[in-house]
Amino acid sequence: VCLPDPVERIVVLDPFYNLQMGLELGLPIVGAASSELSNPPSEIAGAETIAGIGQMQEPNLEIVTGLEPDLIIGDAYQHAGRFEILSKIAPTVLIDASDWKIYYRTLAALGGR
């Protein structure tokens, strides 16, 4: 995946690993999905300025496009069926890692951390 250096606008499709770890890493997240099991991004500490993009299973593609992301990050299991359309909006990486440490390192590398 070709990414700008530095990545300045990230949209995350997973409100769990991607959003929580991304905030911890200080990634420049501009949009995030939510789910029935998570609070909207606006209610998560440190994520007050992050736009909600809808549900994790069906993010609003118009909102994602409007955020003009440099990078879209999702989960390989949850978002594989949307990869083609997401990659037309911005470079898209779907992470497939069962170990949270590998997931964390992958996010850090994508964000230049």
Gaussian input, Z-matrix of N, CA and C with variables (Angstrom, degrees):
# hf/3-21g

backbone

0 1
 N
 C     1     B1
 C     2     B2     1     A1
 N     3     B3     2     A2     1     D1
 C     4     B4     3     A3     2     D2
 C     5     B5     4     A4     3     D3
 N     6     B6     5     A5     4     D4
 C     7     B7     6     A6     5     D5
 C     8     B8     7     A7     6     D6
 N     9     B9     8     A8     7     D7
 C    10    B10     9     A9     8     D8
 C    11    B11    10    A10     9     D9
 N    12    B12    11    A11    10    D10
 C    13    B13    12    A12    11    D11
 C    14    B14    13    A13    12    D12
 N    15    B15    14    A14    13    D13
 C    16    B16    15    A15    14    D14
 C    17    B17    16    A16    15    D15
 N    18    B18    17    A17    16    D16
 C    19    B19    18    A18    17    D17
 C    20    B20    19    A19    18    D18
 N    21    B21    20    A20    19    D19
 C    22    B22    21    A21    20    D20
 C    23    B23    22    A22    21    D21
 N    24    B24    23    A23    22    D22
 C    25    B25    24    A24    23    D23
 C    26    B26    25    A25    24    D24
 N    27    B27    26    A26    25    D25
 C    28    B28    27    A27    26    D26
 C    29    B29    28    A28    27    D27
 N    30    B30    29    A29    28    D28
 C    31    B31    30    A30    29    D29
 C    32    B32    31    A31    30    D30
 N    33    B33    32    A32    31    D31
 C    34    B34    33    A33    32    D32
 C    35    B35    34    A34    33    D33
 N    36    B36    35    A35    34    D34
 C    37    B37    36    A36    35    D35
 C    38    B38    37    A37    36    D36
 N    39    B39    38    A38    37    D37
 C    40    B40    39    A39    38    D38
 C    41    B41    40    A40    39    D39
 N    42    B42    41    A41    40    D40
 C    43    B43    42    A42    41    D41
 C    44    B44    43    A43    42    D42
 N    45    B45    44    A44    43    D43
 C    46    B46    45    A45    44    D44
 C    47    B47    46    A46    45    D45
 N    48    B48    47    A47    46    D46
 C    49    B49    48    A48    47    D47
 C    50    B50    49    A49    48    D48
 N    51    B51    50    A50    49    D49
 C    52    B52    51    A51    50    D50
 C    53    B53    52    A52    51    D51
 N    54    B54    53    A53    52    D52
 C    55    B55    54    A54    53    D53
 C    56    B56    55    A55    54    D54
 N    57    B57    56    A56    55    D55
 C    58    B58    57    A57    56    D56
 C    59    B59    58    A58    57    D57
 N    60    B60    59    A59    58    D58
 C    61    B61    60    A60    59    D59
 C    62    B62    61    A61    60    D60
 N    63    B63    62    A62    61    D61
 C    64    B64    63    A63    62    D62
 C    65    B65    64    A64    63    D63
 N    66    B66    65    A65    64    D64
 C    67    B67    66    A66    65    D65
 C    68    B68    67    A67    66    D66
 N    69    B69    68    A68    67    D67
 C    70    B70    69    A69    68    D68
 C    71    B71    70    A70    69    D69
 N    72    B72    71    A71    70    D70
 C    73    B73    72    A72    71    D71
 C    74    B74    73    A73    72    D72
 N    75    B75    74    A74    73    D73
 C    76    B76    75    A75    74    D74
 C    77    B77    76    A76    75    D75
 N    78    B78    77    A77    76    D76
 C    79    B79    78    A78    77    D77
 C    80    B80    79    A79    78    D78
 N    81    B81    80    A80    79    D79
 C    82    B82    81    A81    80    D80
 C    83    B83    82    A82    81    D81
 N    84    B84    83    A83    82    D82
 C    85    B85    84    A84    83    D83
 C    86    B86    85    A85    84    D84
 N    87    B87    86    A86    85    D85
 C    88    B88    87    A87    86    D86
 C    89    B89    88    A88    87    D87
 N    90    B90    89    A89    88    D88
 C    91    B91    90    A90    89    D89
 C    92    B92    91    A91    90    D90
 N    93    B93    92    A92    91    D91
 C    94    B94    93    A93    92    D92
 C    95    B95    94    A94    93    D93
 N    96    B96    95    A95    94    D94
 C    97    B97    96    A96    95    D95
 C    98    B98    97    A97    96    D96
 N    99    B99    98    A98    97    D97
 C   100   B100    99    A99    98    D98
 C   101   B101   100   A100    99    D99
 N   102   B102   101   A101   100   D100
 C   103   B103   102   A102   101   D101
 C   104   B104   103   A103   102   D102
 N   105   B105   104   A104   103   D103
 C   106   B106   105   A105   104   D104
 C   107   B107   106   A106   105   D105
 N   108   B108   107   A107   106   D106
 C   109   B109   108   A108   107   D107
 C   110   B110   109   A109   108   D108
 N   111   B111   110   A110   109   D109
 C   112   B112   111   A111   110   D110
 C   113   B113   112   A112   111   D111
 N   114   B114   113   A113   112   D112
 C   115   B115   114   A114   113   D113
 C   116   B116   115   A115   114   D114
 N   117   B117   116   A116   115   D115
 C   118   B118   117   A117   116   D116
 C   119   B119   118   A118   117   D117
 N   120   B120   119   A119   118   D118
 C   121   B121   120   A120   119   D119
 C   122   B122   121   A121   120   D120
 N   123   B123   122   A122   121   D121
 C   124   B124   123   A123   122   D122
 C   125   B125   124   A124   123   D123
 N   126   B126   125   A125   124   D124
 C   127   B127   126   A126   125   D125
 C   128   B128   127   A127   126   D126
 N   129   B129   128   A128   127   D127
 C   130   B130   129   A129   128   D128
 C   131   B131   130   A130   129   D129
 N   132   B132   131   A131   130   D130
 C   133   B133   132   A132   131   D131
 C   134   B134   133   A133   132   D132
 N   135   B135   134   A134   133   D133
 C   136   B136   135   A135   134   D134
 C   137   B137   136   A136   135   D135
 N   138   B138   137   A137   136   D136
 C   139   B139   138   A138   137   D137
 C   140   B140   139   A139   138   D138
 N   141   B141   140   A140   139   D139
 C   142   B142   141   A141   140   D140
 C   143   B143   142   A142   141   D141
 N   144   B144   143   A143   142   D142
 C   145   B145   144   A144   143   D143
 C   146   B146   145   A145   144   D144
 N   147   B147   146   A146   145   D145
 C   148   B148   147   A147   146   D146
 C   149   B149   148   A148   147   D147
 N   150   B150   149   A149   148   D148
 C   151   B151   150   A150   149   D149
 C   152   B152   151   A151   150   D150
 N   153   B153   152   A152   151   D151
 C   154   B154   153   A153   152   D152
 C   155   B155   154   A154   153   D153
 N   156   B156   155   A155   154   D154
 C   157   B157   156   A156   155   D155
 C   158   B158   157   A157   156   D156
 N   159   B159   158   A158   157   D157
 C   160   B160   159   A159   158   D158
 C   161   B161   160   A160   159   D159
 N   162   B162   161   A161   160   D160
 C   163   B163   162   A162   161   D161
 C   164   B164   163   A163   162   D162
 N   165   B165   164   A164   163   D163
 C   166   B166   165   A165   164   D164
 C   167   B167   166   A166   165   D165
 N   168   B168   167   A167   166   D166
 C   169   B169   168   A168   167   D167
 C   170   B170   169   A169   168   D168
 N   171   B171   170   A170   169   D169
 C   172   B172   171   A171   170   D170
 C   173   B173   172   A172   171   D171
 N   174   B174   173   A173   172   D172
 C   175   B175   174   A174   173   D173
 C   176   B176   175   A175   174   D174
 N   177   B177   176   A176   175   D175
 C   178   B178   177   A177   176   D176
 C   179   B179   178   A178   177   D177
 N   180   B180   179   A179   178   D178
 C   181   B181   180   A180   179   D179
 C   182   B182   181   A181   180   D180
 N   183   B183   182   A182   181   D181
 C   184   B184   183   A183   182   D182
 C   185   B185   184   A184   183   D183
 N   186   B186   185   A185   184   D184
 C   187   B187   186   A186   185   D185
 C   188   B188   187   A187   186   D186
 N   189   B189   188   A188   187   D187
 C   190   B190   189   A189   188   D188
 C   191   B191   190   A190   189   D189
 N   192   B192   191   A191   190   D190
 C   193   B193   192   A192   191   D191
 C   194   B194   193   A193   192   D192
 N   195   B195   194   A194   193   D193
 C   196   B196   195   A195   194   D194
 C   197   B197   196   A196   195   D195
 N   198   B198   197   A197   196   D196
 C   199   B199   198   A198   197   D197
 C   200   B200   199   A199   198   D198
 N   201   B201   200   A200   199   D199
 C   202   B202   201   A201   200   D200
 C   203   B203   202   A202   201   D201
 N   204   B204   203   A203   202   D202
 C   205   B205   204   A204   203   D203
 C   206   B206   205   A205   204   D204
 N   207   B207   206   A206   205   D205
 C   208   B208   207   A207   206   D206
 C   209   B209   208   A208   207   D207
 N   210   B210   209   A209   208   D208
 C   211   B211   210   A210   209   D209
 C   212   B212   211   A211   210   D210
 N   213   B213   212   A212   211   D211
 C   214   B214   213   A213   212   D212
 C   215   B215   214   A214   213   D213
 N   216   B216   215   A215   214   D214
 C   217   B217   216   A216   215   D215
 C   218   B218   217   A217   216   D216
 N   219   B219   218   A218   217   D217
 C   220   B220   219   A219   218   D218
 C   221   B221   220   A220   219   D219
 N   222   B222   221   A221   220   D220
 C   223   B223   222   A222   221   D221
 C   224   B224   223   A223   222   D222
 N   225   B225   224   A224   223   D223
 C   226   B226   225   A225   224   D224
 C   227   B227   226   A226   225   D225
 N   228   B228   227   A227   226   D226
 C   229   B229   228   A228   227   D227
 C   230   B230   229   A229   228   D228
 N   231   B231   230   A230   229   D229
 C   232   B232   231   A231   230   D230
 C   233   B233   232   A232   231   D231
 N   234   B234   233   A233   232   D232
 C   235   B235   234   A234   233   D233
 C   236   B236   235   A235   234   D234
 N   237   B237   236   A236   235   D235
 C   238   B238   237   A237   236   D236
 C   239   B239   238   A238   237   D237
 N   240   B240   239   A239   238   D238
 C   241   B241   240   A240   239   D239
 C   242   B242   241   A241   240   D240
 N   243   B243   242   A242   241   D241
 C   244   B244   243   A243   242   D242
 C   245   B245   244   A244   243   D243
 N   246   B246   245   A245   244   D244
 C   247   B247   246   A246   245   D245
 C   248   B248   247   A247   246   D246
 N   249   B249   248   A248   247   D247
 C   250   B250   249   A249   248   D248
 C   251   B251   250   A250   249   D249
 N   252   B252   251   A251   250   D250
 C   253   B253   252   A252   251   D251
 C   254   B254   253   A253   252   D252
 N   255   B255   254   A254   253   D253
 C   256   B256   255   A255   254   D254
 C   257   B257   256   A256   255   D255
 N   258   B258   257   A257   256   D256
 C   259   B259   258   A258   257   D257
 C   260   B260   259   A259   258   D258
 N   261   B261   260   A260   259   D259
 C   262   B262   261   A261   260   D260
 C   263   B263   262   A262   261   D261
 N   264   B264   263   A263   262   D262
 C   265   B265   264   A264   263   D263
 C   266   B266   265   A265   264   D264
 N   267   B267   266   A266   265   D265
 C   268   B268   267   A267   266   D266
 C   269   B269   268   A268   267   D267
 N   270   B270   269   A269   268   D268
 C   271   B271   270   A270   269   D269
 C   272   B272   271   A271   270   D270
 N   273   B273   272   A272   271   D271
 C   274   B274   273   A273   272   D272
 C   275   B275   274   A274   273   D273
 N   276   B276   275   A275   274   D274
 C   277   B277   276   A276   275   D275
 C   278   B278   277   A277   276   D276
 N   279   B279   278   A278   277   D277
 C   280   B280   279   A279   278   D278
 C   281   B281   280   A280   279   D279
 N   282   B282   281   A281   280   D280
 C   283   B283   282   A282   281   D281
 C   284   B284   283   A283   282   D282
 N   285   B285   284   A284   283   D283
 C   286   B286   285   A285   284   D284
 C   287   B287   286   A286   285   D285
 N   288   B288   287   A287   286   D286
 C   289   B289   288   A288   287   D287
 C   290   B290   289   A289   288   D288
 N   291   B291   290   A290   289   D289
 C   292   B292   291   A291   290   D290
 C   293   B293   292   A292   291   D291
 N   294   B294   293   A293   292   D292
 C   295   B295   294   A294   293   D293
 C   296   B296   295   A295   294   D294
 N   297   B297   296   A296   295   D295
 C   298   B298   297   A297   296   D296
 C   299   B299   298   A298   297   D297
 N   300   B300   299   A299   298   D298
 C   301   B301   300   A300   299   D299
 C   302   B302   301   A301   300   D300
 N   303   B303   302   A302   301   D301
 C   304   B304   303   A303   302   D302
 C   305   B305   304   A304   303   D303
 N   306   B306   305   A305   304   D304
 C   307   B307   306   A306   305   D305
 C   308   B308   307   A307   306   D306
 N   309   B309   308   A308   307   D307
 C   310   B310   309   A309   308   D308
 C   311   B311   310   A310   309   D309
 N   312   B312   311   A311   310   D310
 C   313   B313   312   A312   311   D311
 C   314   B314   313   A313   312   D312
 N   315   B315   314   A314   313   D313
 C   316   B316   315   A315   314   D314
 C   317   B317   316   A316   315   D315
 N   318   B318   317   A317   316   D316
 C   319   B319   318   A318   317   D317
 C   320   B320   319   A319   318   D318
 N   321   B321   320   A320   319   D319
 C   322   B322   321   A321   320   D320
 C   323   B323   322   A322   321   D321
 N   324   B324   323   A323   322   D322
 C   325   B325   324   A324   323   D323
 C   326   B326   325   A325   324   D324
 N   327   B327   326   A326   325   D325
 C   328   B328   327   A327   326   D326
 C   329   B329   328   A328   327   D327
 N   330   B330   329   A329   328   D328
 C   331   B331   330   A330   329   D329
 C   332   B332   331   A331   330   D330
 N   333   B333   332   A332   331   D331
 C   334   B334   333   A333   332   D332
 C   335   B335   334   A334   333   D333
 N   336   B336   335   A335   334   D334
 C   337   B337   336   A336   335   D335
 C   338   B338   337   A337   336   D336

   B1=1.4464
   B2=1.5175
   B3=1.3239
   B4=1.4653
   B5=1.5200
   B6=1.3199
   B7=1.4591
   B8=1.5151
   B9=1.3446
   B10=1.4633
   B11=1.5227
   B12=1.3059
   B13=1.4595
   B14=1.5158
   B15=1.2741
   B16=1.4615
   B17=1.5345
   B18=1.3236
   B19=1.4647
   B20=1.5254
   B21=1.3330
   B22=1.4619
   B23=1.5190
   B24=1.3479
   B25=1.4628
   B26=1.5325
   B27=1.3179
   B28=1.4601
   B29=1.5250
   B30=1.3345
   B31=1.4615
   B32=1.5204
   B33=1.3338
   B34=1.4544
   B35=1.5299
   B36=1.3168
   B37=1.4595
   B38=1.5184
   B39=1.3185
   B40=1.4601
   B41=1.5259
   B42=1.3415
   B43=1.4615
   B44=1.5282
   B45=1.2878
   B46=1.4589
   B47=1.5244
   B48=1.3174
   B49=1.4595
   B50=1.5234
   B51=1.3400
   B52=1.4652
   B53=1.5221
   B54=1.3182
   B55=1.4583
   B56=1.5211
   B57=1.3008
   B58=1.4678
   B59=1.5300
   B60=1.3142
   B61=1.4659
   B62=1.5175
   B63=1.3398
   B64=1.4610
   B65=1.5155
   B66=1.3354
   B67=1.4628
   B68=1.5229
   B69=1.3192
   B70=1.4703
   B71=1.5264
   B72=1.3227
   B73=1.4641
   B74=1.5334
   B75=1.3183
   B76=1.4567
   B77=1.5150
   B78=1.3388
   B79=1.4559
   B80=1.5274
   B81=1.3189
   B82=1.4664
   B83=1.5329
   B84=1.3115
   B85=1.4620
   B86=1.5269
   B87=1.3385
   B88=1.4689
   B89=1.5198
   B90=1.3316
   B91=1.4547
   B92=1.5126
   B93=1.3349
   B94=1.4633
   B95=1.5203
   B96=1.3058
   B97=1.4631
   B98=1.5195
   B99=1.3080
   B100=1.4609
   B101=1.5230
   B102=1.3028
   B103=1.4633
   B104=1.5176
   B105=1.3250
   B106=1.4566
   B107=1.5241
   B108=1.3228
   B109=1.4634
   B110=1.5251
   B111=1.3225
   B112=1.4603
   B113=1.5302
   B114=1.3005
   B115=1.4650
   B116=1.5204
   B117=1.3479
   B118=1.4670
   B119=1.5256
   B120=1.3383
   B121=1.4685
   B122=1.5239
   B123=1.3359
   B124=1.4621
   B125=1.5247
   B126=1.3278
   B127=1.4659
   B128=1.5274
   B129=1.3179
   B130=1.4694
   B131=1.5278
   B132=1.3020
   B133=1.4707
   B134=1.5227
   B135=1.2985
   B136=1.4569
   B137=1.5166
   B138=1.3440
   B139=1.4576
   B140=1.5216
   B141=1.3240
   B142=1.4574
   B143=1.5228
   B144=1.3151
   B145=1.4609
   B146=1.5297
   B147=1.3075
   B148=1.4573
   B149=1.5273
   B150=1.3201
   B151=1.4593
   B152=1.5260
   B153=1.3049
   B154=1.4559
   B155=1.5170
   B156=1.3181
   B157=1.4697
   B158=1.5265
   B159=1.3150
   B160=1.4586
   B161=1.5088
   B162=1.3104
   B163=1.4555
   B164=1.5255
   B165=1.3128
   B166=1.4635
   B167=1.5324
   B168=1.3214
   B169=1.4612
   B170=1.5301
   B171=1.3342
   B172=1.4641
   B173=1.5205
   B174=1.3306
   B175=1.4662
   B176=1.5243
   B177=1.3166
   B178=1.4539
   B179=1.5317
   B180=1.3211
   B181=1.4599
   B182=1.5259
   B183=1.3157
   B184=1.4629
   B185=1.5266
   B186=1.3314
   B187=1.4662
   B188=1.5261
   B189=1.3330
   B190=1.4710
   B191=1.5285
   B192=1.3133
   B193=1.4703
   B194=1.5284
   B195=1.3241
   B196=1.4599
   B197=1.5210
   B198=1.3185
   B199=1.4653
   B200=1.5290
   B201=1.3289
   B202=1.4605
   B203=1.5305
   B204=1.3376
   B205=1.4679
   B206=1.5212
   B207=1.3348
   B208=1.4682
   B209=1.5226
   B210=1.3478
   B211=1.4524
   B212=1.5219
   B213=1.3265
   B214=1.4585
   B215=1.5222
   B216=1.3274
   B217=1.4621
   B218=1.5242
   B219=1.3270
   B220=1.4532
   B221=1.5169
   B222=1.3127
   B223=1.4473
   B224=1.5297
   B225=1.3155
   B226=1.4617
   B227=1.5261
   B228=1.2981
   B229=1.4646
   B230=1.5279
   B231=1.3110
   B232=1.4628
   B233=1.5302
   B234=1.3225
   B235=1.4563
   B236=1.5274
   B237=1.3163
   B238=1.4702
   B239=1.5239
   B240=1.3196
   B241=1.4565
   B242=1.5182
   B243=1.3189
   B244=1.4689
   B245=1.5324
   B246=1.3246
   B247=1.4581
   B248=1.5267
   B249=1.3075
   B250=1.4643
   B251=1.5294
   B252=1.3123
   B253=1.4658
   B254=1.5280
   B255=1.3248
   B256=1.4694
   B257=1.5218
   B258=1.3301
   B259=1.4671
   B260=1.5248
   B261=1.3376
   B262=1.4695
   B263=1.5280
   B264=1.3280
   B265=1.4626
   B266=1.5303
   B267=1.3385
   B268=1.4753
   B269=1.5236
   B270=1.3403
   B271=1.4654
   B272=1.5302
   B273=1.3202
   B274=1.4638
   B275=1.5212
   B276=1.3276
   B277=1.4554
   B278=1.5156
   B279=1.3242
   B280=1.4600
   B281=1.5183
   B282=1.3061
   B283=1.4594
   B284=1.5156
   B285=1.3215
   B286=1.4621
   B287=1.5231
   B288=1.3138
   B289=1.4692
   B290=1.5193
   B291=1.3047
   B292=1.4647
   B293=1.5309
   B294=1.2979
   B295=1.4622
   B296=1.5253
   B297=1.3210
   B298=1.4631
   B299=1.5203
   B300=1.3217
   B301=1.4672
   B302=1.5300
   B303=1.3259
   B304=1.4672
   B305=1.5265
   B306=1.3219
   B307=1.4637
   B308=1.5294
   B309=1.3191
   B310=1.4674
   B311=1.5287
   B312=1.3223
   B313=1.4678
   B314=1.5259
   B315=1.3397
   B316=1.4593
   B317=1.5139
   B318=1.3332
   B319=1.4663
   B320=1.5245
   B321=1.3158
   B322=1.4565
   B323=1.5347
   B324=1.3071
   B325=1.4657
   B326=1.5269
   B327=1.3219
   B328=1.4654
   B329=1.5287
   B330=1.3132
   B331=1.4543
   B332=1.5140
   B333=1.3303
   B334=1.4599
   B335=1.5200
   B336=1.3349
   B337=1.4675
   B338=1.5130
   A1=108.34
   A2=116.53
   A3=121.59
   A4=108.73
   A5=115.96
   A6=121.50
   A7=110.13
   A8=116.50
   A9=117.96
   A10=109.73
   A11=115.81
   A12=120.20
   A13=108.22
   A14=119.35
   A15=127.78
   A16=111.61
   A17=115.14
   A18=121.19
   A19=106.46
   A20=116.92
   A21=120.31
   A22=114.72
   A23=117.83
   A24=120.56
   A25=108.93
   A26=116.20
   A27=121.19
   A28=109.70
   A29=115.65
   A30=122.45
   A31=106.57
   A32=116.46
   A33=120.99
   A34=109.24
   A35=115.35
   A36=121.57
   A37=112.92
   A38=116.95
   A39=122.04
   A40=108.73
   A41=117.12
   A42=119.14
   A43=113.85
   A44=117.26
   A45=120.26
   A46=109.94
   A47=118.07
   A48=120.75
   A49=112.21
   A50=117.10
   A51=119.90
   A52=112.39
   A53=117.38
   A54=119.75
   A55=111.66
   A56=117.62
   A57=120.33
   A58=111.71
   A59=116.93
   A60=119.64
   A61=111.21
   A62=116.63
   A63=120.45
   A64=111.95
   A65=116.86
   A66=120.27
   A67=111.06
   A68=115.23
   A69=119.72
   A70=111.35
   A71=116.34
   A72=121.47
   A73=112.75
   A74=117.25
   A75=120.57
   A76=113.38
   A77=117.03
   A78=120.03
   A79=110.37
   A80=117.78
   A81=121.32
   A82=111.81
   A83=116.55
   A84=122.38
   A85=108.92
   A86=115.65
   A87=120.56
   A88=112.38
   A89=117.72
   A90=121.50
   A91=110.86
   A92=115.63
   A93=119.80
   A94=110.02
   A95=115.12
   A96=122.29
   A97=109.54
   A98=114.80
   A99=120.65
   A100=107.80
   A101=116.23
   A102=120.98
   A103=108.17
   A104=115.54
   A105=119.28
   A106=111.52
   A107=116.87
   A108=121.48
   A109=113.01
   A110=117.23
   A111=119.60
   A112=110.08
   A113=114.97
   A114=120.46
   A115=108.87
   A116=117.35
   A117=118.96
   A118=109.39
   A119=117.73
   A120=119.88
   A121=113.12
   A122=117.76
   A123=120.23
   A124=113.40
   A125=117.41
   A126=121.13
   A127=113.38
   A128=117.22
   A129=121.27
   A130=108.48
   A131=116.00
   A132=120.61
   A133=110.41
   A134=116.26
   A135=121.39
   A136=113.95
   A137=117.88
   A138=120.34
   A139=112.64
   A140=117.01
   A141=121.01
   A142=113.03
   A143=118.82
   A144=121.70
   A145=112.63
   A146=117.82
   A147=122.03
   A148=109.33
   A149=116.36
   A150=121.85
   A151=110.82
   A152=116.88
   A153=121.59
   A154=109.64
   A155=116.97
   A156=121.13
   A157=111.43
   A158=116.66
   A159=119.73
   A160=112.05
   A161=114.58
   A162=121.40
   A163=112.24
   A164=115.44
   A165=122.33
   A166=111.16
   A167=117.66
   A168=121.39
   A169=112.06
   A170=117.43
   A171=121.07
   A172=110.39
   A173=117.12
   A174=118.88
   A175=110.11
   A176=115.92
   A177=122.10
   A178=108.09
   A179=116.18
   A180=121.13
   A181=112.30
   A182=118.19
   A183=120.84
   A184=110.28
   A185=116.14
   A186=119.18
   A187=110.12
   A188=116.41
   A189=120.34
   A190=109.97
   A191=117.13
   A192=121.39
   A193=110.93
   A194=116.90
   A195=121.67
   A196=113.92
   A197=116.98
   A198=120.91
   A199=112.36
   A200=117.17
   A201=123.38
   A202=112.82
   A203=117.28
   A204=119.08
   A205=112.85
   A206=114.37
   A207=121.92
   A208=109.48
   A209=115.40
   A210=121.57
   A211=109.20
   A212=115.88
   A213=122.46
   A214=106.68
   A215=116.16
   A216=120.96
   A217=108.53
   A218=115.44
   A219=120.56
   A220=111.24
   A221=114.31
   A222=122.64
   A223=108.98
   A224=117.33
   A225=121.52
   A226=111.84
   A227=117.99
   A228=121.26
   A229=111.36
   A230=117.04
   A231=122.20
   A232=113.92
   A233=117.90
   A234=120.10
   A235=116.06
   A236=117.61
   A237=120.59
   A238=112.15
   A239=117.62
   A240=121.18
   A241=114.21
   A242=118.05
   A243=122.47
   A244=112.34
   A245=116.79
   A246=120.04
   A247=112.67
   A248=117.52
   A249=120.67
   A250=111.86
   A251=116.93
   A252=119.28
   A253=111.64
   A254=117.58
   A255=120.50
   A256=111.10
   A257=116.76
   A258=119.78
   A259=111.90
   A260=117.96
   A261=120.44
   A262=111.02
   A263=116.53
   A264=121.48
   A265=110.15
   A266=115.59
   A267=121.62
   A268=108.08
   A269=117.48
   A270=118.30
   A271=109.20
   A272=116.03
   A273=121.54
   A274=110.02
   A275=115.39
   A276=121.66
   A277=107.63
   A278=115.57
   A279=121.37
   A280=107.21
   A281=115.83
   A282=121.24
   A283=110.37
   A284=115.71
   A285=122.59
   A286=107.52
   A287=115.52
   A288=120.17
   A289=108.87
   A290=116.19
   A291=119.84
   A292=111.56
   A293=117.35
   A294=122.39
   A295=108.67
   A296=117.27
   A297=120.68
   A298=112.09
   A299=118.43
   A300=120.95
   A301=110.81
   A302=116.00
   A303=120.53
   A304=109.36
   A305=116.29
   A306=121.37
   A307=109.72
   A308=116.51
   A309=122.73
   A310=110.63
   A311=116.36
   A312=120.54
   A313=111.44
   A314=116.08
   A315=120.35
   A316=110.76
   A317=117.32
   A318=121.15
   A319=111.23
   A320=116.21
   A321=120.80
   A322=110.18
   A323=117.63
   A324=121.36
   A325=111.09
   A326=117.49
   A327=120.81
   A328=110.90
   A329=117.33
   A330=121.80
   A331=114.26
   A332=117.27
   A333=120.31
   A334=113.40
   A335=116.84
   A336=121.15
   A337=110.52
   D1=129.81
   D2=176.79
   D3=-89.91
   D4=123.00
   D5=-178.17
   D6=-124.37
   D7=147.81
   D8=173.47
   D9=-68.36
   D10=154.81
   D11=178.35
   D12=-122.31
   D13=107.68
   D14=7.35
   D15=-90.66
   D16=159.18
   D17=172.55
   D18=-74.50
   D19=126.27
   D20=-174.30
   D21=-114.31
   D22=-14.07
   D23=-176.15
   D24=-142.67
   D25=106.38
   D26=-177.91
   D27=-114.68
   D28=136.53
   D29=170.39
   D30=-111.39
   D31=129.80
   D32=179.03
   D33=-111.91
   D34=137.41
   D35=-175.88
   D36=-97.32
   D37=-8.69
   D38=-177.91
   D39=-116.66
   D40=116.82
   D41=-177.33
   D42=-77.33
   D43=-1.62
   D44=-178.18
   D45=-99.08
   D46=-89.94
   D47=-178.31
   D48=-60.23
   D49=-54.11
   D50=-173.56
   D51=-60.48
   D52=-49.84
   D53=-176.90
   D54=-71.37
   D55=-50.99
   D56=-175.95
   D57=-64.12
   D58=-47.69
   D59=179.03
   D60=-68.21
   D61=-37.41
   D62=178.80
   D63=-62.19
   D64=-40.50
   D65=176.27
   D66=-64.38
   D67=-42.59
   D68=178.81
   D69=-60.84
   D70=-37.01
   D71=-179.98
   D72=-80.49
   D73=-9.65
   D74=-178.02
   D75=74.90
   D76=29.62
   D77=179.81
   D78=-71.10
   D79=149.70
   D80=-178.77
   D81=-79.94
   D82=72.38
   D83=-177.29
   D84=-83.64
   D85=125.59
   D86=179.62
   D87=-108.35
   D88=-16.68
   D89=-179.93
   D90=-151.50
   D91=145.92
   D92=-179.03
   D93=-149.63
   D94=148.56
   D95=176.36
   D96=-85.31
   D97=164.71
   D98=172.99
   D99=-129.23
   D100=173.91
   D101=176.28
   D102=-141.81
   D103=175.81
   D104=177.78
   D105=-65.15
   D106=-19.42
   D107=-177.79
   D108=-97.39
   D109=-2.04
   D110=-177.19
   D111=-127.75
   D112=159.37
   D113=173.71
   D114=-77.41
   D115=154.82
   D116=172.67
   D117=-60.92
   D118=152.74
   D119=-179.04
   D120=-52.06
   D121=-35.65
   D122=-177.87
   D123=-64.34
   D124=-16.43
   D125=-179.42
   D126=-101.73
   D127=1.62
   D128=-178.82
   D129=-96.40
   D130=132.71
   D131=-178.85
   D132=-54.01
   D133=128.17
   D134=178.74
   D135=87.60
   D136=-4.67
   D137=-175.73
   D138=-115.65
   D139=19.67
   D140=-174.87
   D141=-59.99
   D142=-29.06
   D143=-177.23
   D144=-96.22
   D145=7.06
   D146=-178.92
   D147=-92.05
   D148=126.66
   D149=-178.88
   D150=-73.38
   D151=139.65
   D152=172.78
   D153=-77.40
   D154=137.15
   D155=-179.32
   D156=-114.61
   D157=15.26
   D158=-179.96
   D159=98.33
   D160=-164.34
   D161=-176.52
   D162=-75.66
   D163=149.06
   D164=-179.76
   D165=-56.40
   D166=-40.44
   D167=-176.33
   D168=-71.62
   D169=-29.83
   D170=-179.11
   D171=-143.00
   D172=76.45
   D173=179.22
   D174=-64.33
   D175=148.56
   D176=178.85
   D177=-75.98
   D178=108.91
   D179=-174.70
   D180=-68.22
   D181=-28.21
   D182=176.88
   D183=-66.35
   D184=-42.33
   D185=177.96
   D186=-65.74
   D187=-44.79
   D188=179.21
   D189=-57.45
   D190=-46.90
   D191=179.61
   D192=-61.12
   D193=-43.02
   D194=-179.48
   D195=-63.96
   D196=-24.95
   D197=178.69
   D198=-77.10
   D199=-10.18
   D200=178.41
   D201=49.49
   D202=56.73
   D203=-177.76
   D204=-70.48
   D205=151.25
   D206=170.66
   D207=-84.59
   D208=-23.69
   D209=-173.77
   D210=-154.45
   D211=138.60
   D212=172.37
   D213=-115.82
   D214=130.74
   D215=-179.33
   D216=-121.25
   D217=130.88
   D218=178.72
   D219=-140.79
   D220=-174.52
   D221=179.41
   D222=-101.26
   D223=132.40
   D224=-175.68
   D225=-58.41
   D226=-40.06
   D227=-178.26
   D228=-70.86
   D229=-45.66
   D230=-174.99
   D231=-75.88
   D232=-32.96
   D233=-167.12
   D234=-118.98
   D235=8.50
   D236=-178.00
   D237=-57.63
   D238=-37.32
   D239=-178.70
   D240=-68.35
   D241=-15.69
   D242=-179.38
   D243=-108.48
   D244=3.25
   D245=-175.02
   D246=-55.57
   D247=-46.29
   D248=-175.27
   D249=-60.20
   D250=-47.52
   D251=-178.77
   D252=-71.07
   D253=-37.64
   D254=177.83
   D255=-63.92
   D256=-39.39
   D257=-177.84
   D258=-70.71
   D259=-12.88
   D260=172.98
   D261=-80.30
   D262=-21.39
   D263=178.48
   D264=-82.06
   D265=-46.33
   D266=-178.02
   D267=-162.63
   D268=162.59
   D269=173.41
   D270=-52.13
   D271=133.66
   D272=-174.12
   D273=-125.94
   D274=133.03
   D275=176.56
   D276=-123.30
   D277=126.45
   D278=175.25
   D279=-109.47
   D280=117.10
   D281=-173.98
   D282=-88.58
   D283=131.17
   D284=177.57
   D285=-121.28
   D286=92.02
   D287=-179.51
   D288=-144.50
   D289=124.73
   D290=179.89
   D291=-85.15
   D292=-18.44
   D293=179.86
   D294=-97.00
   D295=123.28
   D296=-176.36
   D297=-61.15
   D298=-28.45
   D299=-179.92
   D300=-67.87
   D301=-39.96
   D302=177.38
   D303=-66.81
   D304=-41.86
   D305=177.79
   D306=-58.53
   D307=-46.74
   D308=-179.01
   D309=-60.82
   D310=-46.14
   D311=179.96
   D312=-63.77
   D313=-38.20
   D314=178.92
   D315=-64.62
   D316=-45.65
   D317=176.62
   D318=-59.85
   D319=-44.35
   D320=-179.87
   D321=-60.49
   D322=-44.31
   D323=179.90
   D324=-64.35
   D325=-42.21
   D326=179.31
   D327=-62.94
   D328=-36.56
   D329=-179.30
   D330=-88.79
   D331=4.03
   D332=179.09
   D333=71.73
   D334=29.62
   D335=-178.72
   D336=-106.95

